[in-house]
Amino acid sequence: MRRNLFLSALAAMLLPTTVYATECPTAATAKRGFRLLQVNVQSEFRKHHEQIIRIENSYGGPGRQTVFSYRGLIDLSRMDAEAPQAIYALSDLKDIFPLKRGARHEISFIPLSPDEPADAEWTFELNVGGQENFALENCKYKVWKVRQTTKKDGQMVDEWSALYSPDLEATLAKIYEEGTADEYTVPYERIRPVQ
């Protein structure tokens, strides 16, 4: 009896098993939507209108955030209960794409906020570095490293680098304090198509 149980268990372990692979969104399927995930964060990306991507972020609680982004690289508005933000670009964003190694772009914009005077000079500076591979589980994507520097009246306000996938039109990771001893990366860890 024990021998039969042992042989049955051994046979069950040796039988081929089905492995469920993650379906990897591509440039063709990304238009239907996909989710990027990390611990306590879920971001759903969908095409909104032409070059505008709508991103719905949830952080494990009841609050949600909606971001409208130009091709998933330049955030135009961020709407949530705490600190809504929006900008109006004065430069033609179409000139940025397709991304090219070594390209530099300066985008003038106006923050659309009642607390921010319209006469300040705001800019995004984009510096396109090289391409590299980025893995989300078994899905692999070519990404551009794009350094983004925000300035107000010539003074730096914010700086970080995006690992940006042109196929998905999404930033898959952000690098902060780049080139310093405090450098760290905040990546998404998983990707799922929207069913």
PyMOL CGO cylinders between C-alpha atoms (Angstrom):
from pymol import cmd
from pymol.cgo import CYLINDER

trace = [
    CYLINDER, 0.00, 0.00, 0.00, 2.79, 2.44, 0.96, 0.3, 1, 1, 1, 1, 1, 1,
    CYLINDER, 2.79, 2.44, 0.96, 4.69, 1.51, -2.17, 0.3, 1, 1, 1, 1, 1, 1,
    CYLINDER, 4.69, 1.51, -2.17, 1.61, 2.24, -4.38, 0.3, 1, 1, 1, 1, 1, 1,
    CYLINDER, 1.61, 2.24, -4.38, 1.15, 5.65, -2.70, 0.3, 1, 1, 1, 1, 1, 1,
    CYLINDER, 1.15, 5.65, -2.70, 4.84, 6.43, -3.21, 0.3, 1, 1, 1, 1, 1, 1,
    CYLINDER, 4.84, 6.43, -3.21, 4.71, 5.40, -6.90, 0.3, 1, 1, 1, 1, 1, 1,
    CYLINDER, 4.71, 5.40, -6.90, 1.53, 7.46, -7.46, 0.3, 1, 1, 1, 1, 1, 1,
    CYLINDER, 1.53, 7.46, -7.46, 3.12, 10.53, -5.87, 0.3, 1, 1, 1, 1, 1, 1,
    CYLINDER, 3.12, 10.53, -5.87, 6.32, 10.02, -7.91, 0.3, 1, 1, 1, 1, 1, 1,
    CYLINDER, 6.32, 10.02, -7.91, 4.35, 9.65, -11.14, 0.3, 1, 1, 1, 1, 1, 1,
    CYLINDER, 4.35, 9.65, -11.14, 2.40, 12.83, -10.41, 0.3, 1, 1, 1, 1, 1, 1,
    CYLINDER, 2.40, 12.83, -10.41, 5.65, 14.74, -9.86, 0.3, 1, 1, 1, 1, 1, 1,
    CYLINDER, 5.65, 14.74, -9.86, 7.15, 13.46, -13.12, 0.3, 1, 1, 1, 1, 1, 1,
    CYLINDER, 7.15, 13.46, -13.12, 4.12, 14.24, -15.31, 0.3, 1, 1, 1, 1, 1, 1,
    CYLINDER, 4.12, 14.24, -15.31, 4.52, 17.31, -17.50, 0.3, 1, 1, 1, 1, 1, 1,
    CYLINDER, 4.52, 17.31, -17.50, 3.06, 20.38, -15.88, 0.3, 1, 1, 1, 1, 1, 1,
    CYLINDER, 3.06, 20.38, -15.88, 1.46, 23.35, -17.54, 0.3, 1, 1, 1, 1, 1, 1,
    CYLINDER, 1.46, 23.35, -17.54, 3.38, 26.59, -17.07, 0.3, 1, 1, 1, 1, 1, 1,
    CYLINDER, 3.38, 26.59, -17.07, 1.30, 29.70, -17.41, 0.3, 1, 1, 1, 1, 1, 1,
    CYLINDER, 1.30, 29.70, -17.41, 3.43, 32.33, -19.08, 0.3, 1, 1, 1, 1, 1, 1,
    CYLINDER, 3.43, 32.33, -19.08, 2.60, 35.99, -18.89, 0.3, 1, 1, 1, 1, 1, 1,
    CYLINDER, 2.60, 35.99, -18.89, 1.35, 37.37, -22.20, 0.3, 1, 1, 1, 1, 1, 1,
    CYLINDER, 1.35, 37.37, -22.20, 3.74, 40.19, -23.00, 0.3, 1, 1, 1, 1, 1, 1,
    CYLINDER, 3.74, 40.19, -23.00, 2.08, 43.34, -24.38, 0.3, 1, 1, 1, 1, 1, 1,
    CYLINDER, 2.08, 43.34, -24.38, 3.68, 44.57, -27.60, 0.3, 1, 1, 1, 1, 1, 1,
    CYLINDER, 3.68, 44.57, -27.60, 3.57, 47.79, -29.60, 0.3, 1, 1, 1, 1, 1, 1,
    CYLINDER, 3.57, 47.79, -29.60, 0.54, 46.36, -31.45, 0.3, 1, 1, 1, 1, 1, 1,
    CYLINDER, 0.54, 46.36, -31.45, -1.39, 45.17, -28.38, 0.3, 1, 1, 1, 1, 1, 1,
    CYLINDER, -1.39, 45.17, -28.38, -0.48, 47.98, -25.95, 0.3, 1, 1, 1, 1, 1, 1,
    CYLINDER, -0.48, 47.98, -25.95, -3.22, 50.14, -27.47, 0.3, 1, 1, 1, 1, 1, 1,
    CYLINDER, -3.22, 50.14, -27.47, -5.79, 47.83, -25.82, 0.3, 1, 1, 1, 1, 1, 1,
    CYLINDER, -5.79, 47.83, -25.82, -4.29, 48.60, -22.42, 0.3, 1, 1, 1, 1, 1, 1,
    CYLINDER, -4.29, 48.60, -22.42, -1.97, 46.98, -19.92, 0.3, 1, 1, 1, 1, 1, 1,
    CYLINDER, -1.97, 46.98, -19.92, -1.11, 47.13, -16.23, 0.3, 1, 1, 1, 1, 1, 1,
    CYLINDER, -1.11, 47.13, -16.23, 2.29, 47.72, -14.67, 0.3, 1, 1, 1, 1, 1, 1,
    CYLINDER, 2.29, 47.72, -14.67, 2.64, 46.50, -11.10, 0.3, 1, 1, 1, 1, 1, 1,
    CYLINDER, 2.64, 46.50, -11.10, 4.95, 46.73, -8.10, 0.3, 1, 1, 1, 1, 1, 1,
    CYLINDER, 4.95, 46.73, -8.10, 4.36, 46.27, -4.38, 0.3, 1, 1, 1, 1, 1, 1,
    CYLINDER, 4.36, 46.27, -4.38, 1.18, 48.21, -3.45, 0.3, 1, 1, 1, 1, 1, 1,
    CYLINDER, 1.18, 48.21, -3.45, 1.14, 50.05, -6.82, 0.3, 1, 1, 1, 1, 1, 1,
    CYLINDER, 1.14, 50.05, -6.82, -0.92, 49.30, -9.91, 0.3, 1, 1, 1, 1, 1, 1,
    CYLINDER, -0.92, 49.30, -9.91, -0.81, 51.54, -12.99, 0.3, 1, 1, 1, 1, 1, 1,
    CYLINDER, -0.81, 51.54, -12.99, -3.19, 50.93, -15.87, 0.3, 1, 1, 1, 1, 1, 1,
    CYLINDER, -3.19, 50.93, -15.87, -2.16, 52.43, -19.23, 0.3, 1, 1, 1, 1, 1, 1,
    CYLINDER, -2.16, 52.43, -19.23, -4.66, 53.08, -22.03, 0.3, 1, 1, 1, 1, 1, 1,
    CYLINDER, -4.66, 53.08, -22.03, -4.59, 55.14, -25.19, 0.3, 1, 1, 1, 1, 1, 1,
    CYLINDER, -4.59, 55.14, -25.19, -6.78, 58.20, -24.55, 0.3, 1, 1, 1, 1, 1, 1,
    CYLINDER, -6.78, 58.20, -24.55, -6.59, 60.26, -27.76, 0.3, 1, 1, 1, 1, 1, 1,
    CYLINDER, -6.59, 60.26, -27.76, -3.93, 60.11, -30.48, 0.3, 1, 1, 1, 1, 1, 1,
    CYLINDER, -3.93, 60.11, -30.48, -0.63, 60.73, -28.60, 0.3, 1, 1, 1, 1, 1, 1,
    CYLINDER, -0.63, 60.73, -28.60, -2.20, 61.09, -25.15, 0.3, 1, 1, 1, 1, 1, 1,
    CYLINDER, -2.20, 61.09, -25.15, -1.94, 58.16, -22.73, 0.3, 1, 1, 1, 1, 1, 1,
    CYLINDER, -1.94, 58.16, -22.73, -4.26, 57.88, -19.72, 0.3, 1, 1, 1, 1, 1, 1,
    CYLINDER, -4.26, 57.88, -19.72, -2.67, 56.28, -16.65, 0.3, 1, 1, 1, 1, 1, 1,
    CYLINDER, -2.67, 56.28, -16.65, -4.79, 55.23, -13.66, 0.3, 1, 1, 1, 1, 1, 1,
    CYLINDER, -4.79, 55.23, -13.66, -2.65, 54.74, -10.54, 0.3, 1, 1, 1, 1, 1, 1,
    CYLINDER, -2.65, 54.74, -10.54, -3.81, 53.02, -7.35, 0.3, 1, 1, 1, 1, 1, 1,
    CYLINDER, -3.81, 53.02, -7.35, -1.66, 52.65, -4.26, 0.3, 1, 1, 1, 1, 1, 1,
    CYLINDER, -1.66, 52.65, -4.26, -3.37, 49.93, -2.25, 0.3, 1, 1, 1, 1, 1, 1,
    CYLINDER, -3.37, 49.93, -2.25, -5.86, 52.30, -0.63, 0.3, 1, 1, 1, 1, 1, 1,
    CYLINDER, -5.86, 52.30, -0.63, -9.12, 53.97, -1.65, 0.3, 1, 1, 1, 1, 1, 1,
    CYLINDER, -9.12, 53.97, -1.65, -7.46, 56.94, -3.37, 0.3, 1, 1, 1, 1, 1, 1,
    CYLINDER, -7.46, 56.94, -3.37, -6.70, 56.90, -7.09, 0.3, 1, 1, 1, 1, 1, 1,
    CYLINDER, -6.70, 56.90, -7.09, -4.67, 59.16, -9.33, 0.3, 1, 1, 1, 1, 1, 1,
    CYLINDER, -4.67, 59.16, -9.33, -5.26, 59.89, -13.02, 0.3, 1, 1, 1, 1, 1, 1,
    CYLINDER, -5.26, 59.89, -13.02, -2.35, 61.05, -15.18, 0.3, 1, 1, 1, 1, 1, 1,
    CYLINDER, -2.35, 61.05, -15.18, -2.59, 62.26, -18.78, 0.3, 1, 1, 1, 1, 1, 1,
    CYLINDER, -2.59, 62.26, -18.78, 0.80, 61.93, -20.44, 0.3, 1, 1, 1, 1, 1, 1,
    CYLINDER, 0.80, 61.93, -20.44, 2.20, 62.78, -23.86, 0.3, 1, 1, 1, 1, 1, 1,
    CYLINDER, 2.20, 62.78, -23.86, 3.25, 59.41, -25.29, 0.3, 1, 1, 1, 1, 1, 1,
    CYLINDER, 3.25, 59.41, -25.29, 3.80, 58.17, -21.74, 0.3, 1, 1, 1, 1, 1, 1,
    CYLINDER, 3.80, 58.17, -21.74, 6.95, 60.28, -21.30, 0.3, 1, 1, 1, 1, 1, 1,
    CYLINDER, 6.95, 60.28, -21.30, 5.83, 63.84, -20.45, 0.3, 1, 1, 1, 1, 1, 1,
    CYLINDER, 5.83, 63.84, -20.45, 3.09, 64.21, -17.85, 0.3, 1, 1, 1, 1, 1, 1,
    CYLINDER, 3.09, 64.21, -17.85, 0.60, 66.92, -18.81, 0.3, 1, 1, 1, 1, 1, 1,
    CYLINDER, 0.60, 66.92, -18.81, -1.72, 66.57, -15.83, 0.3, 1, 1, 1, 1, 1, 1,
    CYLINDER, -1.72, 66.57, -15.83, -1.96, 64.66, -12.59, 0.3, 1, 1, 1, 1, 1, 1,
    CYLINDER, -1.96, 64.66, -12.59, -5.33, 64.54, -10.86, 0.3, 1, 1, 1, 1, 1, 1,
    CYLINDER, -5.33, 64.54, -10.86, -5.81, 63.32, -7.32, 0.3, 1, 1, 1, 1, 1, 1,
    CYLINDER, -5.81, 63.32, -7.32, -7.37, 64.55, -4.09, 0.3, 1, 1, 1, 1, 1, 1,
    CYLINDER, -7.37, 64.55, -4.09, -4.09, 65.79, -2.58, 0.3, 1, 1, 1, 1, 1, 1,
    CYLINDER, -4.09, 65.79, -2.58, -2.15, 67.84, -5.15, 0.3, 1, 1, 1, 1, 1, 1,
    CYLINDER, -2.15, 67.84, -5.15, -3.64, 68.12, -8.65, 0.3, 1, 1, 1, 1, 1, 1,
    CYLINDER, -3.64, 68.12, -8.65, -1.22, 69.48, -11.28, 0.3, 1, 1, 1, 1, 1, 1,
    CYLINDER, -1.22, 69.48, -11.28, -1.42, 70.42, -14.94, 0.3, 1, 1, 1, 1, 1, 1,
    CYLINDER, -1.42, 70.42, -14.94, 0.83, 72.11, -17.48, 0.3, 1, 1, 1, 1, 1, 1,
    CYLINDER, 0.83, 72.11, -17.48, 0.42, 73.75, -20.87, 0.3, 1, 1, 1, 1, 1, 1,
    CYLINDER, 0.42, 73.75, -20.87, 3.37, 73.08, -23.18, 0.3, 1, 1, 1, 1, 1, 1,
    CYLINDER, 3.37, 73.08, -23.18, 4.53, 76.10, -25.19, 0.3, 1, 1, 1, 1, 1, 1,
    CYLINDER, 4.53, 76.10, -25.19, 6.89, 73.95, -27.30, 0.3, 1, 1, 1, 1, 1, 1,
    CYLINDER, 6.89, 73.95, -27.30, 5.89, 71.44, -29.97, 0.3, 1, 1, 1, 1, 1, 1,
    CYLINDER, 5.89, 71.44, -29.97, 6.12, 68.03, -28.33, 0.3, 1, 1, 1, 1, 1, 1,
    CYLINDER, 6.12, 68.03, -28.33, 5.93, 66.22, -31.68, 0.3, 1, 1, 1, 1, 1, 1,
    CYLINDER, 5.93, 66.22, -31.68, 9.54, 67.21, -32.43, 0.3, 1, 1, 1, 1, 1, 1,
    CYLINDER, 9.54, 67.21, -32.43, 10.82, 64.94, -29.63, 0.3, 1, 1, 1, 1, 1, 1,
    CYLINDER, 10.82, 64.94, -29.63, 9.79, 61.68, -31.29, 0.3, 1, 1, 1, 1, 1, 1,
    CYLINDER, 9.79, 61.68, -31.29, 11.17, 59.35, -32.45, 0.3, 1, 1, 1, 1, 1, 1,
    CYLINDER, 11.17, 59.35, -32.45, 13.80, 59.42, -29.72, 0.3, 1, 1, 1, 1, 1, 1,
    CYLINDER, 13.80, 59.42, -29.72, 17.42, 59.46, -30.89, 0.3, 1, 1, 1, 1, 1, 1,
    CYLINDER, 17.42, 59.46, -30.89, 20.61, 58.82, -28.94, 0.3, 1, 1, 1, 1, 1, 1,
    CYLINDER, 20.61, 58.82, -28.94, 22.24, 62.09, -27.87, 0.3, 1, 1, 1, 1, 1, 1,
    CYLINDER, 22.24, 62.09, -27.87, 19.17, 64.21, -28.66, 0.3, 1, 1, 1, 1, 1, 1,
    CYLINDER, 19.17, 64.21, -28.66, 18.51, 67.19, -26.37, 0.3, 1, 1, 1, 1, 1, 1,
    CYLINDER, 18.51, 67.19, -26.37, 15.17, 68.93, -26.12, 0.3, 1, 1, 1, 1, 1, 1,
    CYLINDER, 15.17, 68.93, -26.12, 14.06, 71.95, -24.12, 0.3, 1, 1, 1, 1, 1, 1,
    CYLINDER, 14.06, 71.95, -24.12, 10.32, 72.26, -23.60, 0.3, 1, 1, 1, 1, 1, 1,
    CYLINDER, 10.32, 72.26, -23.60, 8.88, 75.51, -22.29, 0.3, 1, 1, 1, 1, 1, 1,
    CYLINDER, 8.88, 75.51, -22.29, 5.65, 75.22, -20.33, 0.3, 1, 1, 1, 1, 1, 1,
    CYLINDER, 5.65, 75.22, -20.33, 3.28, 77.06, -18.03, 0.3, 1, 1, 1, 1, 1, 1,
    CYLINDER, 3.28, 77.06, -18.03, 1.95, 75.39, -14.86, 0.3, 1, 1, 1, 1, 1, 1,
    CYLINDER, 1.95, 75.39, -14.86, -1.84, 75.63, -14.80, 0.3, 1, 1, 1, 1, 1, 1,
    CYLINDER, -1.84, 75.63, -14.80, -2.22, 76.48, -11.14, 0.3, 1, 1, 1, 1, 1, 1,
    CYLINDER, -2.22, 76.48, -11.14, -3.87, 79.42, -9.38, 0.3, 1, 1, 1, 1, 1, 1,
    CYLINDER, -3.87, 79.42, -9.38, -0.92, 79.50, -6.93, 0.3, 1, 1, 1, 1, 1, 1,
    CYLINDER, -0.92, 79.50, -6.93, 1.79, 79.74, -9.61, 0.3, 1, 1, 1, 1, 1, 1,
    CYLINDER, 1.79, 79.74, -9.61, 2.38, 83.06, -11.44, 0.3, 1, 1, 1, 1, 1, 1,
    CYLINDER, 2.38, 83.06, -11.44, 2.35, 82.71, -15.23, 0.3, 1, 1, 1, 1, 1, 1,
    CYLINDER, 2.35, 82.71, -15.23, 5.39, 84.94, -15.74, 0.3, 1, 1, 1, 1, 1, 1,
    CYLINDER, 5.39, 84.94, -15.74, 7.96, 82.43, -14.40, 0.3, 1, 1, 1, 1, 1, 1,
    CYLINDER, 7.96, 82.43, -14.40, 10.00, 80.60, -17.05, 0.3, 1, 1, 1, 1, 1, 1,
    CYLINDER, 10.00, 80.60, -17.05, 9.54, 76.86, -16.66, 0.3, 1, 1, 1, 1, 1, 1,
    CYLINDER, 9.54, 76.86, -16.66, 11.31, 74.24, -18.80, 0.3, 1, 1, 1, 1, 1, 1,
    CYLINDER, 11.31, 74.24, -18.80, 11.72, 70.50, -19.13, 0.3, 1, 1, 1, 1, 1, 1,
    CYLINDER, 11.72, 70.50, -19.13, 15.11, 69.51, -20.45, 0.3, 1, 1, 1, 1, 1, 1,
    CYLINDER, 15.11, 69.51, -20.45, 15.20, 66.02, -21.98, 0.3, 1, 1, 1, 1, 1, 1,
    CYLINDER, 15.20, 66.02, -21.98, 18.56, 64.36, -22.69, 0.3, 1, 1, 1, 1, 1, 1,
    CYLINDER, 18.56, 64.36, -22.69, 18.29, 61.04, -24.50, 0.3, 1, 1, 1, 1, 1, 1,
    CYLINDER, 18.29, 61.04, -24.50, 21.00, 58.56, -23.55, 0.3, 1, 1, 1, 1, 1, 1,
    CYLINDER, 21.00, 58.56, -23.55, 21.47, 55.05, -24.89, 0.3, 1, 1, 1, 1, 1, 1,
    CYLINDER, 21.47, 55.05, -24.89, 19.16, 52.08, -25.21, 0.3, 1, 1, 1, 1, 1, 1,
    CYLINDER, 19.16, 52.08, -25.21, 19.18, 49.05, -22.93, 0.3, 1, 1, 1, 1, 1, 1,
    CYLINDER, 19.18, 49.05, -22.93, 17.08, 45.98, -22.21, 0.3, 1, 1, 1, 1, 1, 1,
    CYLINDER, 17.08, 45.98, -22.21, 14.57, 45.95, -19.36, 0.3, 1, 1, 1, 1, 1, 1,
    CYLINDER, 14.57, 45.95, -19.36, 12.85, 42.81, -18.04, 0.3, 1, 1, 1, 1, 1, 1,
    CYLINDER, 12.85, 42.81, -18.04, 9.42, 42.57, -16.44, 0.3, 1, 1, 1, 1, 1, 1,
    CYLINDER, 9.42, 42.57, -16.44, 9.23, 38.89, -15.43, 0.3, 1, 1, 1, 1, 1, 1,
    CYLINDER, 9.23, 38.89, -15.43, 9.56, 37.00, -18.73, 0.3, 1, 1, 1, 1, 1, 1,
    CYLINDER, 9.56, 37.00, -18.73, 8.80, 40.09, -20.85, 0.3, 1, 1, 1, 1, 1, 1,
    CYLINDER, 8.80, 40.09, -20.85, 11.73, 42.05, -22.27, 0.3, 1, 1, 1, 1, 1, 1,
    CYLINDER, 11.73, 42.05, -22.27, 11.63, 45.56, -23.71, 0.3, 1, 1, 1, 1, 1, 1,
    CYLINDER, 11.63, 45.56, -23.71, 14.09, 47.96, -25.30, 0.3, 1, 1, 1, 1, 1, 1,
    CYLINDER, 14.09, 47.96, -25.30, 14.12, 51.17, -23.30, 0.3, 1, 1, 1, 1, 1, 1,
    CYLINDER, 14.12, 51.17, -23.30, 15.72, 54.58, -23.74, 0.3, 1, 1, 1, 1, 1, 1,
    CYLINDER, 15.72, 54.58, -23.74, 17.31, 56.28, -20.76, 0.3, 1, 1, 1, 1, 1, 1,
    CYLINDER, 17.31, 56.28, -20.76, 15.93, 59.82, -20.81, 0.3, 1, 1, 1, 1, 1, 1,
    CYLINDER, 15.93, 59.82, -20.81, 17.19, 62.34, -18.25, 0.3, 1, 1, 1, 1, 1, 1,
    CYLINDER, 17.19, 62.34, -18.25, 14.45, 64.81, -17.31, 0.3, 1, 1, 1, 1, 1, 1,
    CYLINDER, 14.45, 64.81, -17.31, 15.36, 68.09, -15.62, 0.3, 1, 1, 1, 1, 1, 1,
    CYLINDER, 15.36, 68.09, -15.62, 12.67, 70.58, -14.57, 0.3, 1, 1, 1, 1, 1, 1,
    CYLINDER, 12.67, 70.58, -14.57, 13.81, 74.18, -14.15, 0.3, 1, 1, 1, 1, 1, 1,
    CYLINDER, 13.81, 74.18, -14.15, 12.12, 77.36, -12.97, 0.3, 1, 1, 1, 1, 1, 1,
    CYLINDER, 12.12, 77.36, -12.97, 13.80, 80.59, -14.04, 0.3, 1, 1, 1, 1, 1, 1,
    CYLINDER, 13.80, 80.59, -14.04, 16.95, 78.57, -14.83, 0.3, 1, 1, 1, 1, 1, 1,
    CYLINDER, 16.95, 78.57, -14.83, 17.13, 76.91, -11.39, 0.3, 1, 1, 1, 1, 1, 1,
    CYLINDER, 17.13, 76.91, -11.39, 16.75, 73.13, -11.11, 0.3, 1, 1, 1, 1, 1, 1,
    CYLINDER, 16.75, 73.13, -11.11, 13.55, 72.04, -9.37, 0.3, 1, 1, 1, 1, 1, 1,
    CYLINDER, 13.55, 72.04, -9.37, 13.61, 68.29, -10.11, 0.3, 1, 1, 1, 1, 1, 1,
    CYLINDER, 13.61, 68.29, -10.11, 15.79, 65.76, -11.94, 0.3, 1, 1, 1, 1, 1, 1,
    CYLINDER, 15.79, 65.76, -11.94, 15.49, 62.05, -12.63, 0.3, 1, 1, 1, 1, 1, 1,
    CYLINDER, 15.49, 62.05, -12.63, 15.91, 59.56, -15.49, 0.3, 1, 1, 1, 1, 1, 1,
    CYLINDER, 15.91, 59.56, -15.49, 13.17, 57.55, -17.15, 0.3, 1, 1, 1, 1, 1, 1,
    CYLINDER, 13.17, 57.55, -17.15, 13.70, 54.08, -18.58, 0.3, 1, 1, 1, 1, 1, 1,
    CYLINDER, 13.70, 54.08, -18.58, 11.15, 54.60, -21.34, 0.3, 1, 1, 1, 1, 1, 1,
    CYLINDER, 11.15, 54.60, -21.34, 9.71, 51.95, -23.66, 0.3, 1, 1, 1, 1, 1, 1,
    CYLINDER, 9.71, 51.95, -23.66, 8.66, 53.44, -27.02, 0.3, 1, 1, 1, 1, 1, 1,
    CYLINDER, 8.66, 53.44, -27.02, 6.77, 50.21, -27.86, 0.3, 1, 1, 1, 1, 1, 1,
    CYLINDER, 6.77, 50.21, -27.86, 4.54, 50.51, -24.79, 0.3, 1, 1, 1, 1, 1, 1,
    CYLINDER, 4.54, 50.51, -24.79, 4.70, 54.32, -24.56, 0.3, 1, 1, 1, 1, 1, 1,
    CYLINDER, 4.70, 54.32, -24.56, 5.42, 53.95, -20.85, 0.3, 1, 1, 1, 1, 1, 1,
    CYLINDER, 5.42, 53.95, -20.85, 8.15, 54.69, -18.32, 0.3, 1, 1, 1, 1, 1, 1,
    CYLINDER, 8.15, 54.69, -18.32, 9.06, 51.30, -16.81, 0.3, 1, 1, 1, 1, 1, 1,
    CYLINDER, 9.06, 51.30, -16.81, 11.43, 52.62, -14.14, 0.3, 1, 1, 1, 1, 1, 1,
    CYLINDER, 11.43, 52.62, -14.14, 12.71, 55.90, -12.70, 0.3, 1, 1, 1, 1, 1, 1,
    CYLINDER, 12.71, 55.90, -12.70, 16.28, 56.54, -11.56, 0.3, 1, 1, 1, 1, 1, 1,
    CYLINDER, 16.28, 56.54, -11.56, 16.86, 59.15, -8.86, 0.3, 1, 1, 1, 1, 1, 1,
    CYLINDER, 16.86, 59.15, -8.86, 20.10, 60.75, -7.62, 0.3, 1, 1, 1, 1, 1, 1,
    CYLINDER, 20.10, 60.75, -7.62, 21.79, 59.34, -10.72, 0.3, 1, 1, 1, 1, 1, 1,
    CYLINDER, 21.79, 59.34, -10.72, 25.58, 59.38, -10.65, 0.3, 1, 1, 1, 1, 1, 1,
    CYLINDER, 25.58, 59.38, -10.65, 25.77, 59.86, -6.87, 0.3, 1, 1, 1, 1, 1, 1,
    CYLINDER, 25.77, 59.86, -6.87, 26.34, 57.50, -3.94, 0.3, 1, 1, 1, 1, 1, 1,
    CYLINDER, 26.34, 57.50, -3.94, 22.60, 57.81, -3.18, 0.3, 1, 1, 1, 1, 1, 1,
    CYLINDER, 22.60, 57.81, -3.18, 21.41, 56.61, -6.63, 0.3, 1, 1, 1, 1, 1, 1,
    CYLINDER, 21.41, 56.61, -6.63, 18.37, 54.35, -6.56, 0.3, 1, 1, 1, 1, 1, 1,
    CYLINDER, 18.37, 54.35, -6.56, 15.91, 52.95, -9.08, 0.3, 1, 1, 1, 1, 1, 1,
    CYLINDER, 15.91, 52.95, -9.08, 12.14, 52.56, -8.69, 0.3, 1, 1, 1, 1, 1, 1,
    CYLINDER, 12.14, 52.56, -8.69, 11.08, 49.94, -11.24, 0.3, 1, 1, 1, 1, 1, 1,
    CYLINDER, 11.08, 49.94, -11.24, 7.81, 48.27, -12.07, 0.3, 1, 1, 1, 1, 1, 1,
    CYLINDER, 7.81, 48.27, -12.07, 8.13, 44.53, -11.48, 0.3, 1, 1, 1, 1, 1, 1,
    CYLINDER, 8.13, 44.53, -11.48, 5.30, 42.90, -13.43, 0.3, 1, 1, 1, 1, 1, 1,
    CYLINDER, 5.30, 42.90, -13.43, 3.20, 43.57, -16.52, 0.3, 1, 1, 1, 1, 1, 1,
    CYLINDER, 3.20, 43.57, -16.52, -0.25, 42.26, -17.44, 0.3, 1, 1, 1, 1, 1, 1,
    CYLINDER, -0.25, 42.26, -17.44, -2.47, 42.88, -20.46, 0.3, 1, 1, 1, 1, 1, 1,
    CYLINDER, -2.47, 42.88, -20.46, -5.89, 44.34, -19.73, 0.3, 1, 1, 1, 1, 1, 1,
    CYLINDER, -5.89, 44.34, -19.73, -8.37, 41.58, -20.39, 0.3, 1, 1, 1, 1, 1, 1,
]
cmd.load_cgo(trace, "trace")
